[in-house]
């Protein structure tokens, strides 16, 4: 099935064998982002952690964030 059909079709009635994996076209095309916290206050008033992940390369970047 095409990418649109896989994303927006009736997945609840489809069997897993009818679906195809969706490939990421190129590096840094699609990102995942998470904000974690609040944690106990760290030196420098840091309380949160932001994590970004590139879906294609699995490259990870994180940054501590103040309260």
N, C-alpha and C positions, 0 to 999 in steps of 0.2 A: 504494500500500500504506500501511497505517497505520504510525505511529511505532514501535510494538512490533515489528511484522513487519520493518521496516527494520533495527532494532537487533539483533534476535535470530534473524532468519530465516536461511535457507541462502544467504548472499550469494555464496559461491563458485560457485554454479551460476546465479545471476541475471545477466542482461545489464544493462549500465548504463541502458538505456532503461526498464527496469522500476522503477527506484528514483526516489523523489521527494526533494527537499531537505527537511531538517528545520528549521523556523523556530524561533528563540528567542522565547518568549512575551513577554518584556519585558526592559528594561534591568536589568543586574546579576543576572539569573537564573542565568547560567552563567559560570563563571570558568575561566581557564587560569592556572596558576602554574608558574614555573620558578625553581630555585635554581642559580646559576652560581658556579663557583669550585672550588677555592681559587685566587685570584690572588696576585700578589706583594703583600706587605703595603703598604698605603697609609697616609698620615698618619691618626692616630686608631685604629690597629690594625684597619682595615677590610680584610677579605679575601674576602668573599662579596657577591653581588648577588642580591636577590630581586625578581622581576618578576611582576606580576599583570596580566592582560588580561581585560576584559569582552568576551565573545563578540558581544554585540549591538551595542554602541556603539563597540567597538575602543578604549575608554579604557584607558590604560596607567598603572600606578603602579609605581615602583621604589624600592628602599631598599637602602642599603649595610649590610652586617652585619659585626660584628667577628668576629675569629678565636675 
